[in-house]
Amino acid sequence: MTPPDLLHISPVIKIITVFSGILIANGCKLPLGLALIAGGIIMDLWAGNGVPLVVTDFFHSLAAPDLWLLVINIALILEFGYFMTTEENSRTLIAAAGRLGGRHGRAVSLILIPLTIGLVPMPGGALFSAPLVGKAVASRDVPAAWKVAVNYWFRHVLEYWWPLYPVIIISLSIFSLPVWKFMLLQVTFTFVSIGAGWFFLVRPHLPQLLDGEPPSTSGSTGRLPVVLTPLLLIVVCTMLLPIPTTHQWPGLSPSVHKLLGMFTGLVLGIIFIASFNGARRDLHLFHHLISRKTANILLVLAGAMIFQAMLRSSGLLPAAGRELSSLVIPVELIIAFLPFLAGLVTGVAIGFGATSFPLVIGLATPATGLSEAAVLILAFTMGYAGMMLSPIHLCYILTRRYFTVKPLAAYRYLVPCVITVMAYGLLFHMLVRRAGW
């Protein structure tokens, strides 16, 4: 094909080709953030925009205030993670989780321990809770693969809506839904996930888990208010502050209002941490700010925002939406497939959120009959399912290595849970679409 012929290819084919190229490049060890930036530039060029215009679009995307607010917020959140996972704070959270279970302490702690550690998103965070899950059932004859599934599944049940997760922050930036509505829709998945985990993972082993004394939960809960207050400040500010700031500065985009609310909560939380922990010699705020892990996460988020801006400038999404609406292929199939593939290939939530959400949001139009809420539910459901089934998910790899099981051994326990959540997500999507929410 000659270059003019390439320009006249279907916009759907262009988007899918670039999307596939991003995933392939990431699979070939190119950092996902750089792959996203390159994909955005190629998308804008392939749309027929000249090099000077593409360069202008790129620098406009770099100057966007939500990009820099996003980067600053994630850097602060990662610092929160290091503070929350110190030995003393971890013991406090785990002691509180175990005692909440009462006489069912052993069974409930299997849910609450990984869930509590999941309050603080950290790369490979399941490794923090794996030893504790193992200790809780140390005297019980249960399969090692089952322990892997329990730790891995309950570690991620908050990732649908908890505002500290990078995928939630990027989702709030891409979708224009109010924070309260976003969380109200997404929090239902946490309850379904816990219910599925209880039914398929914990319930079959209740006779083994309920006999004898509950596991000991060493550690004091007296420090719990100091540990939880910074988290509560972030959640409250993220949910409530966008309302007054919208009235105060109506010219700012919805994503900037959301990020400003979160930034305020993060600053207040850090002030609280510094005030109540300033005398501790082991507290080194911002000590981990310049690190390879932090740089990789920030690059992914920056790449996602640049990719979204370049995609918007290309004009390909509206053209693809019009084309899809005239085809026999259901639009929902595209919305479901792209996040699922991205989650499966990247094995991380920010992977499916950063790569596929900027694409599928463009399909929430009157022509397709889909609202943003309907697109969000379907896309997140399928992306999350792909991520949880990915054998390269870092939490899964670390957990199965800790318990010494084969790569796919835990899937017999995980697949029923994943299918249950997928079924709920599809039904919820149809309900929201029919209701026009």
C-alpha positions in Angstrom: 0.0 0.0 0.0 1.1 3.6 -0.7 0.9 6.2 2.1 -2.3 7.7 0.7 -3.9 4.3 0.7 -2.9 3.8 4.3 -4.6 7.0 5.3 -7.9 5.8 3.9 -8.0 2.6 6.0 -11.1 2.2 8.2 -10.7 4.2 11.5 -11.7 1.0 13.4 -8.8 -0.9 11.8 -6.4 2.0 12.6 -7.4 2.1 16.3 -7.3 -1.7 16.7 -3.9 -1.9 14.9 -2.4 0.8 17.1 -3.9 -0.8 20.2 -2.5 -4.2 19.3 0.9 -2.6 18.6 1.0 -1.0 22.1 0.3 -4.4 23.7 2.9 -6.1 21.5 5.5 -3.5 22.2 4.9 -3.8 25.9 5.2 -7.6 25.6 8.6 -7.0 24.0 9.7 -5.2 27.2 9.1 -1.6 26.0 7.8 0.3 29.0 4.0 0.6 28.8 4.2 4.4 29.3 6.5 4.8 26.3 4.4 2.5 24.2 1.3 4.6 25.0 3.0 7.8 24.0 4.3 6.3 20.8 0.8 4.9 20.1 -0.8 8.3 20.6 1.6 10.0 18.2 1.1 7.3 15.5 -2.6 7.5 15.9 -2.6 11.3 15.3 -0.3 10.9 12.3 -2.3 8.1 10.8 -5.4 10.2 11.0 -3.9 12.5 8.4 -2.7 15.3 10.6 0.6 16.8 9.5 3.8 16.6 11.5 3.6 20.3 12.7 0.0 19.7 14.0 0.9 16.4 15.7 3.9 18.2 17.4 1.5 20.9 18.6 -1.0 18.3 19.9 1.7 16.6 21.8 2.9 19.7 23.5 -0.7 20.7 24.3 -1.1 17.3 26.0 2.0 17.8 28.0 0.7 21.2 29.2 -2.6 19.8 30.4 -3.1 20.5 34.1 -4.8 17.1 34.8 -1.7 15.3 33.6 0.5 17.0 36.2 -2.1 16.7 38.9 -2.3 13.0 38.1 1.4 12.5 38.4 1.7 14.5 41.6 -1.2 12.5 43.2 0.2 9.1 42.3 3.6 10.1 43.7 2.0 11.1 47.0 -0.1 7.9 47.0 3.0 5.8 46.6 4.5 7.5 49.6 1.3 6.7 51.5 1.9 3.1 50.6 5.3 2.9 52.0 4.1 4.5 55.3 1.1 2.2 55.6 3.1 -1.0 55.0 5.7 -0.4 57.7 5.8 -3.3 60.1 4.0 -1.4 62.9 1.2 -0.2 60.7 0.7 -3.6 59.1 0.5 -5.3 62.5 -2.1 -2.8 63.6 -4.3 -3.4 60.5 -4.0 -7.2 60.7 -4.8 -7.3 64.4 -7.9 -5.3 63.8 -8.9 -7.5 60.8 -8.5 -10.7 62.8 -10.4 -9.5 65.9 -13.4 -8.4 63.8 -14.0 -12.0 63.0 -14.9 -13.0 66.6 -15.6 -16.7 66.9 -15.4 -17.0 63.1 -12.0 -15.4 63.3 -10.1 -17.9 61.2 -12.5 -17.9 58.3 -13.1 -14.1 58.4 -9.4 -13.3 58.7 -8.8 -15.1 55.4 -10.9 -12.4 53.8 -10.0 -9.4 56.0 -6.3 -9.8 56.0 -5.6 -9.6 52.3 -8.5 -7.1 51.9 -7.0 -4.9 54.6 -3.5 -5.0 53.0 -5.4 -4.1 49.8 -6.4 -0.8 51.2 -2.9 0.3 50.3 -2.1 -0.4 46.6 1.5 -1.5 46.2 3.2 -3.3 43.3 3.2 -7.0 44.3 1.3 -6.2 47.5 -0.1 -9.7 47.7 3.2 -10.8 49.0 2.6 -8.8 52.2 -0.5 -10.8 53.0 0.5 -14.2 51.7 2.5 -15.2 54.9 -0.4 -14.1 57.1 -2.9 -16.1 55.1 -0.5 -19.1 55.4 -0.2 -18.6 59.1 -4.0 -18.4 59.6 -4.4 -21.9 58.2 -1.0 -23.3 59.2 -2.6 -26.1 61.3 -5.2 -27.0 58.7 -4.9 -29.5 55.8 -5.8 -27.3 52.9 -4.3 -27.3 49.4 -1.5 -24.8 48.7 -3.3 -23.8 45.4 -6.4 -22.9 47.5 -4.2 -20.6 49.7 -2.9 -18.9 46.5 -6.5 -18.3 45.3 -7.7 -17.0 48.7 -4.8 -14.5 49.1 -4.9 -13.4 45.4 -8.7 -13.0 45.1 -9.4 -11.1 48.3 -6.3 -8.9 47.9 -8.0 -7.3 44.8 -11.7 -6.9 45.8 -11.4 -3.2 46.5 -9.7 -2.4 43.2 -13.1 -1.6 41.6 -13.5 1.7 43.4 -11.0 2.4 46.2 -9.6 5.9 45.2 -5.9 5.1 46.0 -5.6 2.6 43.1 -4.0 4.1 40.0 -6.6 2.5 37.7 -9.4 4.3 39.6 -7.6 7.6 39.3 -7.1 7.2 35.6 -10.7 6.1 35.2 -12.0 9.1 37.1 -9.9 11.2 34.7 -11.2 9.5 31.6 -14.9 9.2 32.5 -16.8 12.4 33.2 -19.1 10.7 35.8 -19.3 12.4 39.2 -17.1 10.7 41.8 -20.1 9.7 43.9 -21.8 8.1 41.0 -18.6 6.3 39.9 -18.1 4.9 43.3 -21.8 4.0 43.8 -21.7 1.9 40.6 -18.4 0.3 41.2 -18.6 -0.5 44.9 -21.3 -3.1 44.2 -18.6 -5.2 42.5 -16.7 -5.4 45.8 -19.7 -6.9 47.6 -20.2 -9.4 44.7 -16.5 -10.3 44.7 -16.5 -10.9 48.5 -19.6 -13.0 48.2 -18.2 -15.0 45.3 -15.0 -15.6 47.2 -16.9 -16.6 50.3 -19.1 -19.0 48.4 -16.5 -20.7 46.2 -13.3 -20.4 48.3 -14.1 -20.1 52.0 -17.5 -21.9 52.4 -16.3 -25.3 51.2 -13.6 -25.3 53.9 -15.7 -24.0 56.8 -15.6 -27.2 58.8 -11.8 -27.2 58.8 -11.6 -23.4 59.5 -14.2 -23.2 62.3 -12.9 -26.0 64.6 -10.5 -25.2 67.4 -9.4 -21.7 68.5 -9.2 -18.8 66.1 -5.7 -17.8 65.0 -3.9 -15.4 67.3 -3.7 -11.8 66.1 -0.6 -10.3 67.7 -0.5 -6.6 67.7 -2.3 -3.7 69.3 -5.2 -1.9 67.7 -4.6 1.3 69.7 -2.8 2.8 66.8 -5.7 2.2 64.4 -7.1 5.8 64.3 -3.6 7.1 63.4 -3.3 4.6 60.6 -6.8 5.0 59.1 -7.3 8.8 59.5 -5.1 9.7 56.5 -7.0 7.2 54.3 -10.4 8.6 55.4 -9.2 12.2 54.6 -8.4 11.1 51.1 -11.7 9.4 50.5 -13.8 12.2 52.0 -11.9 14.9 50.0 -12.1 13.0 46.8 -15.8 12.5 47.0 -16.9 15.9 48.4 -14.5 18.6 47.3 -15.3 18.4 43.5 -18.7 19.8 44.3 -17.6 23.2 45.7 -14.6 23.5 43.4 -16.9 23.1 40.4 -18.9 26.1 41.5 -15.8 28.1 42.4 -13.9 27.4 39.1 -16.5 26.3 36.5 -14.0 26.6 33.7 -11.9 23.6 34.8 -12.5 20.2 33.4 -14.3 17.5 35.6 -11.1 15.5 35.8 -9.2 18.5 37.2 -11.9 19.0 39.9 -11.6 15.3 40.9 -7.9 15.4 41.0 -7.8 18.6 43.0 -10.1 17.0 45.6 -7.8 14.0 45.9 -4.7 16.2 46.0 -6.2 18.2 49.0 -6.9 14.9 50.8 -3.4 13.7 50.2 -1.8 16.9 51.5 -4.0 16.8 54.6 -3.1 13.1 55.1 0.6 13.8 54.8 0.4 16.7 57.2 -1.4 14.3 59.6 1.2 11.6 59.2 4.0 14.1 59.8 2.3 15.6 62.9 1.6 12.3 64.6 4.7 10.4 63.5 7.3 13.2 63.3 9.4 11.8 66.2 9.8 8.4 64.6 13.3 7.9 63.1 12.1 5.2 60.6 9.6 7.6 59.0 11.2 8.9 55.8 8.5 10.8 53.8 9.4 11.1 50.1 12.4 8.8 50.6 11.0 6.5 47.9 9.9 9.3 45.5 12.9 8.9 43.2 12.9 5.1 42.5 12.5 2.9 39.5 9.1 1.5 40.7 7.7 5.0 41.2 9.1 6.2 37.8 7.5 3.2 36.0 4.1 3.9 37.5 4.2 7.6 36.8 5.3 7.0 33.2 2.4 4.7 32.6 -0.1 7.3 34.0 1.5 10.1 32.0 1.5 8.0 28.9 -2.1 7.2 29.4 -3.1 10.8 29.6 -1.0 11.8 26.6 -2.4 8.9 24.6 -5.9 10.0 25.5 -5.2 13.6 24.4 -3.6 12.5 21.1 -6.5 10.1 20.4 -8.9 12.9 21.0 -7.0 15.3 18.7 -6.9 12.6 15.9 -10.6 12.6 15.5 -10.6 8.8 14.9 -12.9 7.9 17.7 -16.0 9.7 16.5 -15.4 8.3 13.0 -14.9 4.8 14.4 -18.1 5.2 16.5 -20.1 6.1 13.3 -18.6 3.1 11.5 -19.3 0.7 14.3 -22.9 1.8 14.6 -23.4 0.9 10.9 -21.9 -2.6 11.2 -23.5 -5.8 12.3 -20.9 -6.3 15.1 -22.4 -5.2 18.4 -20.6 -2.2 19.9 -20.6 -4.0 23.3 -18.4 -6.7 21.9 -15.7 -4.1 21.1 -16.1 -2.5 24.6 -15.8 -5.9 26.3 -13.0 -7.4 24.1 -10.4 -4.6 24.2 -10.2 -4.3 28.0 -10.3 -8.0 28.5 -7.4 -8.5 26.1 -5.4 -5.6 27.6 -5.9 -7.0 31.1 -4.9 -10.5 30.1 -1.8 -9.3 28.2 -0.6 -6.7 30.7 -1.7 -8.5 33.9 -2.2 -5.2 35.7 -5.3 -3.0 36.2 -3.6 0.2 35.1 -2.7 -1.8 31.9 -6.3 -2.3 30.8 -7.4 1.1 32.1 -4.7 3.1 30.4 -4.8 1.4 27.1 -8.5 0.6 26.5 -10.5 3.1 28.4 -9.5 6.1 26.2 -10.8 4.0 23.3 -14.1 2.7 24.7 -15.2 6.0 26.2 -15.6 7.3 22.7 -18.3 4.7 22.1 -20.6 6.3 24.7 -22.7 8.3 22.2 -26.3 8.7 21.3 -25.6 6.8 18.1 -24.6 3.7 20.1 -27.3 4.2 22.7 -24.7 3.7 25.5 -24.1 6.0 28.5 -20.7 6.5 30.1 -22.0 4.5 33.1 -22.9 1.5 30.9 -19.6 1.6 29.1 -17.7 1.9 32.4 -19.4 -1.1 33.9 -18.8 -3.4 30.9 -15.3 -2.3 30.2 -14.2 -2.5 33.9 -15.8 -5.9 34.3 -14.0 -7.4 31.4 -10.7 -5.7 32.0 -10.7 -6.8 35.6 -11.6 -10.4 34.5 -8.7 -10.4 32.0 -6.3 -9.1 34.7 -7.3 -11.7 37.3 -6.9 -14.5 34.8 -3.5 -13.3 33.6 -0.7 -15.7 34.5 1.7 -12.8 34.4 -0.1 -10.7 37.1 2.7 -9.9 39.6 0.5 -10.6 42.7 -0.4 -14.0 41.3 3.2 -14.9 40.4 4.5 -13.8 43.9 1.7 -15.6 45.7 2.0 -18.9 43.9 5.8 -18.8 44.3 5.4 -18.2 48.0 3.1 -21.2 48.4 5.1 -23.2 45.8 2.4 -24.2 43.3 2.4 -24.6 39.5 1.5 -21.7 37.3 -2.2 -22.7 36.6 -2.9 -24.7 39.7 -5.0 -22.1 41.4 -7.3 -21.5 38.4 -9.7 -24.2 39.4 -10.6 -22.0 42.4 -10.3 -18.6 40.7 -12.3 -19.2 37.5 -15.7 -19.7 39.3 -15.2 -16.4 41.2 -14.2 -14.6 38.0 -17.2 -16.0 36.0 -19.6 -14.9 38.8 -18.3 -11.3 38.8 -18.4 -11.3 34.9 -22.0 -12.5 35.0 -23.0 -9.8 37.5 -21.2 -7.1 35.4 -23.0 -8.1 32.2 -26.4 -8.1 34.0 -25.6 -4.8 35.6 -24.5 -3.3 32.3 -27.8 -4.4 30.6 -29.8 -2.9 33.5 -28.0 0.4 33.3 -28.3 0.6 29.6 -32.0 -0.2 29.7 -32.6 2.4 32.4 -30.6 5.0 30.5 -28.5 5.9 33.6 
